[in-house]
């Protein structure tokens, strides 16, 4: 859209200069109008890029939250799986004639529990890391969009300033300002 506005400003400026005489109001202000349209297009482009970066950052945060929720579900699944394994260990111990409190059975169950807890915590950690990474990417994306917005404002100001400086140089040298 900004490129279209800039092109329209340029075409408008050229068309006005060609269609009118140098002494008319529009011809004398066509360059100013074209510069204003180009500057407006530049700022509009920056605003559009900033809005897009905010939307992308919001999506990245949502994806991070989904990754964390997924890790919580996976950790819960691992905990349930651990409980099933412990129940199975008790059943096998009872069927073999050993008691559930036998030292070797207790050691096996402790290992199963420790491994299950470790796996569940690892799933949670991975989810937290993924969410953190996506949040960081969202912040970077938003900062990049903000930077593009400020850059577009500076570029627009530069365009206007360059036009004013050129007009001053031409008016001091006595040359007519024509597009």
CNS distance restraints for C-alpha pairs under 8 A (distance, minus, plus):
assign (resid   1 and name CA) (resid   5 and name CA) 6.29 0.50 0.50
assign (resid   1 and name CA) (resid  41 and name CA) 7.26 0.50 0.50
assign (resid   1 and name CA) (resid  44 and name CA) 7.73 0.50 0.50
assign (resid   1 and name CA) (resid  45 and name CA) 6.84 0.50 0.50
assign (resid   2 and name CA) (resid   6 and name CA) 6.11 0.50 0.50
assign (resid   2 and name CA) (resid  40 and name CA) 7.78 0.50 0.50
assign (resid   2 and name CA) (resid  41 and name CA) 4.07 0.50 0.50
assign (resid   2 and name CA) (resid  42 and name CA) 5.64 0.50 0.50
assign (resid   2 and name CA) (resid  43 and name CA) 7.72 0.50 0.50
assign (resid   2 and name CA) (resid  44 and name CA) 5.87 0.50 0.50
assign (resid   2 and name CA) (resid  45 and name CA) 4.83 0.50 0.50
assign (resid   3 and name CA) (resid   7 and name CA) 6.04 0.50 0.50
assign (resid   3 and name CA) (resid  41 and name CA) 6.60 0.50 0.50
assign (resid   3 and name CA) (resid  42 and name CA) 7.66 0.50 0.50
assign (resid   3 and name CA) (resid  45 and name CA) 7.85 0.50 0.50
assign (resid   4 and name CA) (resid   8 and name CA) 5.99 0.50 0.50
assign (resid   4 and name CA) (resid  41 and name CA) 7.59 0.50 0.50
assign (resid   5 and name CA) (resid   9 and name CA) 6.05 0.50 0.50
assign (resid   5 and name CA) (resid  37 and name CA) 6.27 0.50 0.50
assign (resid   5 and name CA) (resid  38 and name CA) 6.32 0.50 0.50
assign (resid   5 and name CA) (resid  40 and name CA) 7.56 0.50 0.50
assign (resid   5 and name CA) (resid  41 and name CA) 4.98 0.50 0.50
assign (resid   6 and name CA) (resid  10 and name CA) 6.25 0.50 0.50
assign (resid   6 and name CA) (resid  34 and name CA) 7.91 0.50 0.50
assign (resid   6 and name CA) (resid  37 and name CA) 6.10 0.50 0.50
assign (resid   6 and name CA) (resid  38 and name CA) 4.12 0.50 0.50
assign (resid   6 and name CA) (resid  39 and name CA) 7.50 0.50 0.50
assign (resid   6 and name CA) (resid  40 and name CA) 7.90 0.50 0.50
assign (resid   6 and name CA) (resid  41 and name CA) 5.47 0.50 0.50
assign (resid   6 and name CA) (resid  42 and name CA) 7.35 0.50 0.50
assign (resid   7 and name CA) (resid  11 and name CA) 6.04 0.50 0.50
assign (resid   7 and name CA) (resid  38 and name CA) 7.50 0.50 0.50
assign (resid   8 and name CA) (resid  12 and name CA) 5.79 0.50 0.50
assign (resid   8 and name CA) (resid  34 and name CA) 7.92 0.50 0.50
assign (resid   8 and name CA) (resid  37 and name CA) 7.61 0.50 0.50
assign (resid   9 and name CA) (resid  13 and name CA) 6.04 0.50 0.50
assign (resid   9 and name CA) (resid  33 and name CA) 7.10 0.50 0.50
assign (resid   9 and name CA) (resid  34 and name CA) 4.18 0.50 0.50
assign (resid   9 and name CA) (resid  35 and name CA) 6.87 0.50 0.50
assign (resid   9 and name CA) (resid  36 and name CA) 7.70 0.50 0.50
assign (resid   9 and name CA) (resid  37 and name CA) 4.98 0.50 0.50
assign (resid   9 and name CA) (resid  38 and name CA) 5.66 0.50 0.50
assign (resid  10 and name CA) (resid  14 and name CA) 6.25 0.50 0.50
assign (resid  10 and name CA) (resid  34 and name CA) 5.50 0.50 0.50
assign (resid  10 and name CA) (resid  35 and name CA) 7.82 0.50 0.50
assign (resid  10 and name CA) (resid  38 and name CA) 7.37 0.50 0.50
assign (resid  11 and name CA) (resid  15 and name CA) 5.92 0.50 0.50
assign (resid  11 and name CA) (resid  34 and name CA) 7.97 0.50 0.50
assign (resid  12 and name CA) (resid  16 and name CA) 5.97 0.50 0.50
assign (resid  12 and name CA) (resid  30 and name CA) 7.44 0.50 0.50
assign (resid  12 and name CA) (resid  34 and name CA) 6.47 0.50 0.50
assign (resid  13 and name CA) (resid  17 and name CA) 6.21 0.50 0.50
assign (resid  13 and name CA) (resid  30 and name CA) 4.90 0.50 0.50
assign (resid  13 and name CA) (resid  31 and name CA) 5.55 0.50 0.50
assign (resid  13 and name CA) (resid  33 and name CA) 6.97 0.50 0.50
assign (resid  13 and name CA) (resid  34 and name CA) 5.06 0.50 0.50
assign (resid  13 and name CA) (resid 179 and name CA) 6.83 0.50 0.50
assign (resid  14 and name CA) (resid  18 and name CA) 6.17 0.50 0.50
assign (resid  14 and name CA) (resid  30 and name CA) 7.83 0.50 0.50
assign (resid  14 and name CA) (resid 179 and name CA) 5.98 0.50 0.50
assign (resid  15 and name CA) (resid  19 and name CA) 5.90 0.50 0.50
assign (resid  16 and name CA) (resid  20 and name CA) 5.95 0.50 0.50
assign (resid  16 and name CA) (resid  26 and name CA) 6.90 0.50 0.50
assign (resid  16 and name CA) (resid  27 and name CA) 5.82 0.50 0.50
assign (resid  16 and name CA) (resid  30 and name CA) 6.02 0.50 0.50
assign (resid  17 and name CA) (resid  21 and name CA) 7.25 0.50 0.50
assign (resid  17 and name CA) (resid  22 and name CA) 7.45 0.50 0.50
assign (resid  17 and name CA) (resid  27 and name CA) 5.24 0.50 0.50
assign (resid  17 and name CA) (resid  30 and name CA) 6.66 0.50 0.50
assign (resid  17 and name CA) (resid 178 and name CA) 6.84 0.50 0.50
assign (resid  17 and name CA) (resid 179 and name CA) 5.88 0.50 0.50
assign (resid  20 and name CA) (resid  24 and name CA) 6.78 0.50 0.50
assign (resid  20 and name CA) (resid  26 and name CA) 7.42 0.50 0.50
assign (resid  20 and name CA) (resid  27 and name CA) 5.79 0.50 0.50
assign (resid  21 and name CA) (resid  27 and name CA) 6.45 0.50 0.50
assign (resid  22 and name CA) (resid  27 and name CA) 5.68 0.50 0.50
assign (resid  22 and name CA) (resid  28 and name CA) 6.42 0.50 0.50
assign (resid  22 and name CA) (resid 178 and name CA) 7.49 0.50 0.50
assign (resid  23 and name CA) (resid  27 and name CA) 7.00 0.50 0.50
assign (resid  23 and name CA) (resid  28 and name CA) 6.85 0.50 0.50
assign (resid  24 and name CA) (resid  28 and name CA) 6.31 0.50 0.50
assign (resid  25 and name CA) (resid  29 and name CA) 6.21 0.50 0.50
assign (resid  26 and name CA) (resid  30 and name CA) 5.58 0.50 0.50
assign (resid  27 and name CA) (resid  31 and name CA) 7.83 0.50 0.50
assign (resid  27 and name CA) (resid 178 and name CA) 8.00 0.50 0.50
assign (resid  28 and name CA) (resid 177 and name CA) 7.71 0.50 0.50
assign (resid  28 and name CA) (resid 178 and name CA) 7.69 0.50 0.50
assign (resid  29 and name CA) (resid  33 and name CA) 6.23 0.50 0.50
assign (resid  30 and name CA) (resid  34 and name CA) 6.05 0.50 0.50
assign (resid  30 and name CA) (resid 179 and name CA) 7.88 0.50 0.50
assign (resid  31 and name CA) (resid  35 and name CA) 6.01 0.50 0.50
assign (resid  31 and name CA) (resid 178 and name CA) 7.78 0.50 0.50
assign (resid  31 and name CA) (resid 179 and name CA) 6.50 0.50 0.50
assign (resid  32 and name CA) (resid  36 and name CA) 6.09 0.50 0.50
assign (resid  32 and name CA) (resid 163 and name CA) 7.80 0.50 0.50
assign (resid  33 and name CA) (resid  37 and name CA) 6.19 0.50 0.50
assign (resid  34 and name CA) (resid  38 and name CA) 6.12 0.50 0.50
assign (resid  35 and name CA) (resid  39 and name CA) 6.06 0.50 0.50
assign (resid  35 and name CA) (resid 159 and name CA) 6.93 0.50 0.50
assign (resid  35 and name CA) (resid 160 and name CA) 6.26 0.50 0.50
assign (resid  35 and name CA) (resid 163 and name CA) 7.11 0.50 0.50
assign (resid  36 and name CA) (resid  40 and name CA) 6.00 0.50 0.50
assign (resid  36 and name CA) (resid 160 and name CA) 7.19 0.50 0.50
assign (resid  37 and name CA) (resid  41 and name CA) 6.05 0.50 0.50
assign (resid  38 and name CA) (resid  42 and name CA) 6.24 0.50 0.50
assign (resid  38 and name CA) (resid 156 and name CA) 7.47 0.50 0.50
assign (resid  38 and name CA) (resid 159 and name CA) 7.79 0.50 0.50
assign (resid  39 and name CA) (resid  43 and name CA) 6.33 0.50 0.50
assign (resid  39 and name CA) (resid 155 and name CA) 7.59 0.50 0.50
assign (resid  39 and name CA) (resid 156 and name CA) 4.27 0.50 0.50
assign (resid  39 and name CA) (resid 157 and name CA) 7.14 0.50 0.50
assign (resid  39 and name CA) (resid 159 and name CA) 6.40 0.50 0.50
assign (resid  39 and name CA) (resid 160 and name CA) 6.90 0.50 0.50
assign (resid  40 and name CA) (resid  44 and name CA) 6.04 0.50 0.50
assign (resid  40 and name CA) (resid 156 and name CA) 7.10 0.50 0.50
assign (resid  41 and name CA) (resid  45 and name CA) 6.09 0.50 0.50
assign (resid  42 and name CA) (resid  46 and name CA) 6.44 0.50 0.50
assign (resid  42 and name CA) (resid 152 and name CA) 5.51 0.50 0.50
assign (resid  42 and name CA) (resid 153 and name CA) 7.24 0.50 0.50
assign (resid  42 and name CA) (resid 155 and name CA) 7.06 0.50 0.50
assign (resid  42 and name CA) (resid 156 and name CA) 5.83 0.50 0.50
assign (resid  43 and name CA) (resid  47 and name CA) 6.24 0.50 0.50
assign (resid  43 and name CA) (resid 149 and name CA) 7.14 0.50 0.50
assign (resid  43 and name CA) (resid 152 and name CA) 5.10 0.50 0.50
assign (resid  43 and name CA) (resid 153 and name CA) 5.42 0.50 0.50
assign (resid  43 and name CA) (resid 156 and name CA) 6.42 0.50 0.50
assign (resid  44 and name CA) (resid  48 and name CA) 6.15 0.50 0.50
assign (resid  45 and name CA) (resid  49 and name CA) 6.20 0.50 0.50
assign (resid  45 and name CA) (resid 149 and name CA) 7.86 0.50 0.50
assign (resid  45 and name CA) (resid 152 and name CA) 7.16 0.50 0.50
assign (resid  46 and name CA) (resid  50 and name CA) 6.13 0.50 0.50
assign (resid  46 and name CA) (resid 145 and name CA) 7.84 0.50 0.50
assign (resid  46 and name CA) (resid 148 and name CA) 5.57 0.50 0.50
assign (resid  46 and name CA) (resid 149 and name CA) 4.06 0.50 0.50
assign (resid  46 and name CA) (resid 150 and name CA) 7.31 0.50 0.50
assign (resid  46 and name CA) (resid 151 and name CA) 7.37 0.50 0.50
assign (resid  46 and name CA) (resid 152 and name CA) 5.06 0.50 0.50
assign (resid  46 and name CA) (resid 153 and name CA) 7.42 0.50 0.50
assign (resid  47 and name CA) (resid  51 and name CA) 6.18 0.50 0.50
assign (resid  47 and name CA) (resid 149 and name CA) 5.59 0.50 0.50
assign (resid  48 and name CA) (resid  52 and name CA) 6.16 0.50 0.50
assign (resid  49 and name CA) (resid  53 and name CA) 6.14 0.50 0.50
assign (resid  49 and name CA) (resid 145 and name CA) 5.76 0.50 0.50
assign (resid  49 and name CA) (resid 148 and name CA) 6.80 0.50 0.50
assign (resid  49 and name CA) (resid 149 and name CA) 6.98 0.50 0.50
assign (resid  50 and name CA) (resid  54 and name CA) 6.25 0.50 0.50
assign (resid  50 and name CA) (resid 142 and name CA) 7.27 0.50 0.50
assign (resid  50 and name CA) (resid 144 and name CA) 7.95 0.50 0.50
assign (resid  50 and name CA) (resid 145 and name CA) 4.15 0.50 0.50
assign (resid  50 and name CA) (resid 146 and name CA) 5.54 0.50 0.50
assign (resid  50 and name CA) (resid 148 and name CA) 6.79 0.50 0.50
assign (resid  50 and name CA) (resid 149 and name CA) 5.90 0.50 0.50
assign (resid  51 and name CA) (resid  55 and name CA) 6.32 0.50 0.50
assign (resid  51 and name CA) (resid 145 and name CA) 7.48 0.50 0.50
assign (resid  52 and name CA) (resid  56 and name CA) 6.17 0.50 0.50
assign (resid  52 and name CA) (resid 145 and name CA) 7.55 0.50 0.50
assign (resid  53 and name CA) (resid  57 and name CA) 6.01 0.50 0.50
assign (resid  53 and name CA) (resid 141 and name CA) 5.75 0.50 0.50
assign (resid  53 and name CA) (resid 142 and name CA) 5.16 0.50 0.50
assign (resid  53 and name CA) (resid 144 and name CA) 7.42 0.50 0.50
assign (resid  53 and name CA) (resid 145 and name CA) 5.12 0.50 0.50
assign (resid  54 and name CA) (resid  58 and name CA) 6.20 0.50 0.50
assign (resid  54 and name CA) (resid 141 and name CA) 7.55 0.50 0.50
assign (resid  54 and name CA) (resid 142 and name CA) 5.39 0.50 0.50
assign (resid  54 and name CA) (resid 145 and name CA) 7.33 0.50 0.50
assign (resid  55 and name CA) (resid  59 and name CA) 6.36 0.50 0.50
assign (resid  56 and name CA) (resid  60 and name CA) 6.22 0.50 0.50
assign (resid  56 and name CA) (resid 138 and name CA) 7.19 0.50 0.50
assign (resid  56 and name CA) (resid 141 and name CA) 7.29 0.50 0.50
assign (resid  56 and name CA) (resid 142 and name CA) 7.89 0.50 0.50
assign (resid  57 and name CA) (resid  61 and name CA) 6.24 0.50 0.50
assign (resid  57 and name CA) (resid 135 and name CA) 7.98 0.50 0.50
assign (resid  57 and name CA) (resid 137 and name CA) 7.54 0.50 0.50
assign (resid  57 and name CA) (resid 138 and name CA) 4.08 0.50 0.50
assign (resid  57 and name CA) (resid 139 and name CA) 6.66 0.50 0.50
assign (resid  57 and name CA) (resid 141 and name CA) 6.01 0.50 0.50
assign (resid  57 and name CA) (resid 142 and name CA) 5.93 0.50 0.50
assign (resid  58 and name CA) (resid  62 and name CA) 6.27 0.50 0.50
assign (resid  58 and name CA) (resid 138 and name CA) 7.02 0.50 0.50
assign (resid  59 and name CA) (resid  63 and name CA) 6.13 0.50 0.50
assign (resid  60 and name CA) (resid  64 and name CA) 6.17 0.50 0.50
assign (resid  60 and name CA) (resid 134 and name CA) 5.72 0.50 0.50
assign (resid  60 and name CA) (resid 135 and name CA) 6.65 0.50 0.50
assign (resid  60 and name CA) (resid 137 and name CA) 7.27 0.50 0.50
assign (resid  60 and name CA) (resid 138 and name CA) 5.52 0.50 0.50
assign (resid  61 and name CA) (resid  65 and name CA) 6.24 0.50 0.50
assign (resid  61 and name CA) (resid 131 and name CA) 7.60 0.50 0.50
assign (resid  61 and name CA) (resid 134 and name CA) 6.24 0.50 0.50
assign (resid  61 and name CA) (resid 135 and name CA) 5.37 0.50 0.50
assign (resid  61 and name CA) (resid 138 and name CA) 6.33 0.50 0.50
assign (resid  62 and name CA) (resid  66 and name CA) 6.18 0.50 0.50
assign (resid  63 and name CA) (resid  67 and name CA) 6.16 0.50 0.50
assign (resid  63 and name CA) (resid 131 and name CA) 7.67 0.50 0.50
assign (resid  63 and name CA) (resid 134 and name CA) 7.25 0.50 0.50
assign (resid  64 and name CA) (resid  68 and name CA) 6.29 0.50 0.50
assign (resid  64 and name CA) (resid 130 and name CA) 6.44 0.50 0.50
assign (resid  64 and name CA) (resid 131 and name CA) 3.97 0.50 0.50
assign (resid  64 and name CA) (resid 132 and name CA) 7.15 0.50 0.50
assign (resid  64 and name CA) (resid 133 and name CA) 7.79 0.50 0.50
assign (resid  64 and name CA) (resid 134 and name CA) 5.30 0.50 0.50
assign (resid  64 and name CA) (resid 135 and name CA) 6.50 0.50 0.50
assign (resid  65 and name CA) (resid  69 and name CA) 6.20 0.50 0.50
assign (resid  65 and name CA) (resid 131 and name CA) 6.15 0.50 0.50
assign (resid  66 and name CA) (resid  70 and name CA) 6.04 0.50 0.50
assign (resid  67 and name CA) (resid  71 and name CA) 6.27 0.50 0.50
assign (resid  67 and name CA) (resid 127 and name CA) 5.74 0.50 0.50
assign (resid  67 and name CA) (resid 130 and name CA) 6.57 0.50 0.50
assign (resid  67 and name CA) (resid 131 and name CA) 6.22 0.50 0.50
assign (resid  68 and name CA) (resid  72 and name CA) 6.34 0.50 0.50
assign (resid  68 and name CA) (resid 124 and name CA) 7.45 0.50 0.50
assign (resid  68 and name CA) (resid 127 and name CA) 4.40 0.50 0.50
assign (resid  68 and name CA) (resid 128 and name CA) 5.91 0.50 0.50
assign (resid  68 and name CA) (resid 130 and name CA) 7.25 0.50 0.50
assign (resid  68 and name CA) (resid 131 and name CA) 5.98 0.50 0.50
assign (resid  69 and name CA) (resid  73 and name CA) 6.36 0.50 0.50
assign (resid  69 and name CA) (resid 127 and name CA) 7.58 0.50 0.50
assign (resid  70 and name CA) (resid  74 and name CA) 6.22 0.50 0.50
assign (resid  70 and name CA) (resid 127 and name CA) 7.30 0.50 0.50
assign (resid  71 and name CA) (resid  75 and name CA) 6.07 0.50 0.50
assign (resid  71 and name CA) (resid 123 and name CA) 5.43 0.50 0.50
assign (resid  71 and name CA) (resid 124 and name CA) 5.37 0.50 0.50
assign (resid  71 and name CA) (resid 126 and name CA) 7.12 0.50 0.50
assign (resid  71 and name CA) (resid 127 and name CA) 4.88 0.50 0.50
assign (resid  72 and name CA) (resid  76 and name CA) 6.19 0.50 0.50
assign (resid  72 and name CA) (resid 123 and name CA) 7.30 0.50 0.50
assign (resid  72 and name CA) (resid 124 and name CA) 5.97 0.50 0.50
assign (resid  72 and name CA) (resid 127 and name CA) 7.52 0.50 0.50
assign (resid  73 and name CA) (resid  77 and name CA) 6.17 0.50 0.50
assign (resid  74 and name CA) (resid  78 and name CA) 6.22 0.50 0.50
assign (resid  74 and name CA) (resid 120 and name CA) 7.37 0.50 0.50
assign (resid  74 and name CA) (resid 123 and name CA) 6.55 0.50 0.50
assign (resid  75 and name CA) (resid  79 and name CA) 6.26 0.50 0.50
assign (resid  75 and name CA) (resid 119 and name CA) 7.33 0.50 0.50
assign (resid  75 and name CA) (resid 120 and name CA) 4.19 0.50 0.50
assign (resid  75 and name CA) (resid 121 and name CA) 6.89 0.50 0.50
assign (resid  75 and name CA) (resid 123 and name CA) 5.57 0.50 0.50
assign (resid  75 and name CA) (resid 124 and name CA) 6.33 0.50 0.50
assign (resid  76 and name CA) (resid  80 and name CA) 6.28 0.50 0.50
assign (resid  76 and name CA) (resid 120 and name CA) 7.08 0.50 0.50
assign (resid  77 and name CA) (resid  81 and name CA) 6.09 0.50 0.50
assign (resid  78 and name CA) (resid  82 and name CA) 6.10 0.50 0.50
assign (resid  78 and name CA) (resid 116 and name CA) 6.34 0.50 0.50
assign (resid  78 and name CA) (resid 119 and name CA) 6.88 0.50 0.50
assign (resid  78 and name CA) (resid 120 and name CA) 5.70 0.50 0.50
assign (resid  79 and name CA) (resid  83 and name CA) 6.32 0.50 0.50
assign (resid  79 and name CA) (resid 116 and name CA) 6.21 0.50 0.50
assign (resid  79 and name CA) (resid 117 and name CA) 6.96 0.50 0.50
assign (resid  79 and name CA) (resid 120 and name CA) 6.47 0.50 0.50
assign (resid  80 and name CA) (resid  84 and name CA) 6.30 0.50 0.50
assign (resid  81 and name CA) (resid  85 and name CA) 6.28 0.50 0.50
assign (resid  81 and name CA) (resid 116 and name CA) 7.77 0.50 0.50
assign (resid  82 and name CA) (resid  86 and name CA) 6.18 0.50 0.50
assign (resid  82 and name CA) (resid 112 and name CA) 6.81 0.50 0.50
assign (resid  82 and name CA) (resid 113 and name CA) 6.41 0.50 0.50
assign (resid  82 and name CA) (resid 116 and name CA) 5.28 0.50 0.50
assign (resid  83 and name CA) (resid  87 and name CA) 6.12 0.50 0.50
assign (resid  84 and name CA) (resid  88 and name CA) 6.10 0.50 0.50
assign (resid  85 and name CA) (resid  89 and name CA) 6.11 0.50 0.50
assign (resid  85 and name CA) (resid 112 and name CA) 7.31 0.50 0.50
assign (resid  86 and name CA) (resid  90 and name CA) 6.29 0.50 0.50
assign (resid  86 and name CA) (resid 109 and name CA) 6.05 0.50 0.50
assign (resid  86 and name CA) (resid 112 and name CA) 6.94 0.50 0.50
assign (resid  86 and name CA) (resid 113 and name CA) 7.47 0.50 0.50
assign (resid  87 and name CA) (resid  91 and name CA) 6.26 0.50 0.50
assign (resid  88 and name CA) (resid  92 and name CA) 6.12 0.50 0.50
assign (resid  89 and name CA) (resid  93 and name CA) 6.03 0.50 0.50
assign (resid  89 and name CA) (resid 105 and name CA) 7.55 0.50 0.50
assign (resid  89 and name CA) (resid 108 and name CA) 7.99 0.50 0.50
assign (resid  89 and name CA) (resid 109 and name CA) 6.92 0.50 0.50
assign (resid  90 and name CA) (resid  94 and name CA) 6.09 0.50 0.50
assign (resid  90 and name CA) (resid 100 and name CA) 5.72 0.50 0.50
assign (resid  90 and name CA) (resid 105 and name CA) 7.84 0.50 0.50
assign (resid  91 and name CA) (resid  95 and name CA) 6.08 0.50 0.50
assign (resid  92 and name CA) (resid  96 and name CA) 6.10 0.50 0.50
assign (resid  93 and name CA) (resid  97 and name CA) 6.47 0.50 0.50
assign (resid  93 and name CA) (resid  98 and name CA) 5.24 0.50 0.50
assign (resid  93 and name CA) (resid  99 and name CA) 6.13 0.50 0.50
assign (resid  93 and name CA) (resid 100 and name CA) 6.12 0.50 0.50
assign (resid  93 and name CA) (resid 105 and name CA) 6.78 0.50 0.50
assign (resid  94 and name CA) (resid  98 and name CA) 5.67 0.50 0.50
assign (resid  94 and name CA) (resid  99 and name CA) 5.75 0.50 0.50
assign (resid  94 and name CA) (resid 100 and name CA) 6.60 0.50 0.50
assign (resid  98 and name CA) (resid 102 and name CA) 6.43 0.50 0.50
assign (resid  98 and name CA) (resid 105 and name CA) 7.98 0.50 0.50
assign (resid  99 and name CA) (resid 105 and name CA) 7.74 0.50 0.50
assign (resid 100 and name CA) (resid 105 and name CA) 6.26 0.50 0.50
assign (resid 100 and name CA) (resid 106 and name CA) 7.01 0.50 0.50
assign (resid 101 and name CA) (resid 105 and name CA) 6.66 0.50 0.50
assign (resid 101 and name CA) (resid 106 and name CA) 5.97 0.50 0.50
assign (resid 102 and name CA) (resid 106 and name CA) 6.06 0.50 0.50
assign (resid 103 and name CA) (resid 107 and name CA) 6.12 0.50 0.50
assign (resid 104 and name CA) (resid 108 and name CA) 6.20 0.50 0.50
assign (resid 105 and name CA) (resid 109 and name CA) 6.14 0.50 0.50
assign (resid 106 and name CA) (resid 110 and name CA) 6.07 0.50 0.50
assign (resid 107 and name CA) (resid 111 and name CA) 6.28 0.50 0.50
assign (resid 108 and name CA) (resid 112 and name CA) 6.25 0.50 0.50
assign (resid 109 and name CA) (resid 113 and name CA) 6.06 0.50 0.50
assign (resid 110 and name CA) (resid 114 and name CA) 6.01 0.50 0.50
assign (resid 111 and name CA) (resid 115 and name CA) 6.05 0.50 0.50
assign (resid 112 and name CA) (resid 116 and name CA) 6.07 0.50 0.50
assign (resid 113 and name CA) (resid 117 and name CA) 6.06 0.50 0.50
assign (resid 114 and name CA) (resid 118 and name CA) 6.03 0.50 0.50
assign (resid 115 and name CA) (resid 119 and name CA) 6.14 0.50 0.50
assign (resid 116 and name CA) (resid 120 and name CA) 6.17 0.50 0.50
assign (resid 117 and name CA) (resid 121 and name CA) 6.11 0.50 0.50
assign (resid 118 and name CA) (resid 122 and name CA) 6.05 0.50 0.50
assign (resid 119 and name CA) (resid 123 and name CA) 6.23 0.50 0.50
assign (resid 120 and name CA) (resid 124 and name CA) 6.40 0.50 0.50
assign (resid 121 and name CA) (resid 125 and name CA) 6.10 0.50 0.50
assign (resid 122 and name CA) (resid 126 and name CA) 6.11 0.50 0.50
assign (resid 123 and name CA) (resid 127 and name CA) 6.25 0.50 0.50
assign (resid 124 and name CA) (resid 128 and name CA) 6.24 0.50 0.50
assign (resid 125 and name CA) (resid 129 and name CA) 6.17 0.50 0.50
assign (resid 126 and name CA) (resid 130 and name CA) 6.10 0.50 0.50
assign (resid 127 and name CA) (resid 131 and name CA) 6.11 0.50 0.50
assign (resid 128 and name CA) (resid 132 and name CA) 6.03 0.50 0.50
assign (resid 129 and name CA) (resid 133 and name CA) 6.09 0.50 0.50
assign (resid 130 and name CA) (resid 134 and name CA) 6.21 0.50 0.50
assign (resid 131 and name CA) (resid 135 and name CA) 6.05 0.50 0.50
assign (resid 132 and name CA) (resid 136 and name CA) 6.10 0.50 0.50
assign (resid 133 and name CA) (resid 137 and name CA) 6.20 0.50 0.50
assign (resid 134 and name CA) (resid 138 and name CA) 6.09 0.50 0.50
assign (resid 135 and name CA) (resid 139 and name CA) 6.25 0.50 0.50
assign (resid 136 and name CA) (resid 140 and name CA) 6.24 0.50 0.50
assign (resid 137 and name CA) (resid 141 and name CA) 6.07 0.50 0.50
assign (resid 138 and name CA) (resid 142 and name CA) 6.15 0.50 0.50
assign (resid 139 and name CA) (resid 143 and name CA) 6.10 0.50 0.50
assign (resid 140 and name CA) (resid 144 and name CA) 6.07 0.50 0.50
assign (resid 141 and name CA) (resid 145 and name CA) 6.32 0.50 0.50
assign (resid 142 and name CA) (resid 146 and name CA) 6.23 0.50 0.50
assign (resid 143 and name CA) (resid 147 and name CA) 6.10 0.50 0.50
assign (resid 144 and name CA) (resid 148 and name CA) 6.24 0.50 0.50
assign (resid 145 and name CA) (resid 149 and name CA) 6.25 0.50 0.50
assign (resid 146 and name CA) (resid 150 and name CA) 6.35 0.50 0.50
assign (resid 147 and name CA) (resid 151 and name CA) 6.01 0.50 0.50
assign (resid 148 and name CA) (resid 152 and name CA) 6.07 0.50 0.50
assign (resid 149 and name CA) (resid 153 and name CA) 6.44 0.50 0.50
assign (resid 150 and name CA) (resid 154 and name CA) 6.28 0.50 0.50
assign (resid 151 and name CA) (resid 155 and name CA) 6.05 0.50 0.50
assign (resid 152 and name CA) (resid 156 and name CA) 6.03 0.50 0.50
assign (resid 153 and name CA) (resid 157 and name CA) 6.18 0.50 0.50
assign (resid 154 and name CA) (resid 158 and name CA) 6.07 0.50 0.50
assign (resid 155 and name CA) (resid 159 and name CA) 6.16 0.50 0.50
assign (resid 156 and name CA) (resid 160 and name CA) 6.34 0.50 0.50
assign (resid 157 and name CA) (resid 161 and name CA) 5.99 0.50 0.50
assign (resid 158 and name CA) (resid 162 and name CA) 5.91 0.50 0.50
assign (resid 159 and name CA) (resid 163 and name CA) 6.27 0.50 0.50
assign (resid 160 and name CA) (resid 164 and name CA) 6.28 0.50 0.50
assign (resid 161 and name CA) (resid 165 and name CA) 6.04 0.50 0.50
assign (resid 162 and name CA) (resid 166 and name CA) 6.04 0.50 0.50
assign (resid 163 and name CA) (resid 167 and name CA) 6.16 0.50 0.50
assign (resid 164 and name CA) (resid 168 and name CA) 6.19 0.50 0.50
assign (resid 165 and name CA) (resid 169 and name CA) 6.22 0.50 0.50
assign (resid 166 and name CA) (resid 170 and name CA) 6.15 0.50 0.50
assign (resid 167 and name CA) (resid 171 and name CA) 6.00 0.50 0.50
assign (resid 167 and name CA) (resid 177 and name CA) 6.70 0.50 0.50
assign (resid 168 and name CA) (resid 172 and name CA) 6.09 0.50 0.50
assign (resid 169 and name CA) (resid 173 and name CA) 6.21 0.50 0.50
assign (resid 170 and name CA) (resid 174 and name CA) 6.02 0.50 0.50
assign (resid 170 and name CA) (resid 175 and name CA) 5.20 0.50 0.50
assign (resid 170 and name CA) (resid 176 and name CA) 6.71 0.50 0.50
assign (resid 170 and name CA) (resid 177 and name CA) 6.52 0.50 0.50
assign (resid 171 and name CA) (resid 175 and name CA) 6.18 0.50 0.50
assign (resid 171 and name CA) (resid 176 and name CA) 7.06 0.50 0.50
assign (resid 171 and name CA) (resid 177 and name CA) 7.64 0.50 0.50
